[in-house]
Amino acid sequence: MTLVPDILAVSSEVISSIIKEYSGTSPPEFVRNLTLEDYFGEKVTGLHAINTIRNAWKINRKAFVVERKQGELRYNAGHVWEVDKILKELPEDLKAHKSREWIIMDLDKACDFFSVKFKKRRLLGR
């Protein structure tokens, strides 16, 4: 089985080396090697879902149910159409699925993918 080369990475390396060789100074910060992952990776294709979940966690934690024992994170998106939109962007390893307006996913994988520690705050006196 032959692996297909990442043509973006190869061309990016060539262009970067030409700029470095002929610029005479350090190239600007925006000159860097890129890969297909920079354009089509999970974090790029899932940007809407990532931003939606992060913002919801910041402003409306009541929309979440964190089930540590079951290893699940549940998010109430409010509308079925929003659930469908978010689900399209989530990677398979989250094992995400829907139940009406809820998205249910693997808690540990969700923490990694969204870069959020989903923990419910405990109220004082409880």
PyMOL commands that set and color helices and strands:
alter all, ss='L'
color gray80, all
select helices_A, chain A and resi 7-23+36-40+42-45+47-59+61-63+80-89+92-94+107-114
alter helices_A, ss='H'
color red, helices_A
select strands_A, chain A and resi 64-67+72-76+97-99+102-106
alter strands_A, ss='S'
color yellow, strands_A
deselect
rebuild
show_as cartoon
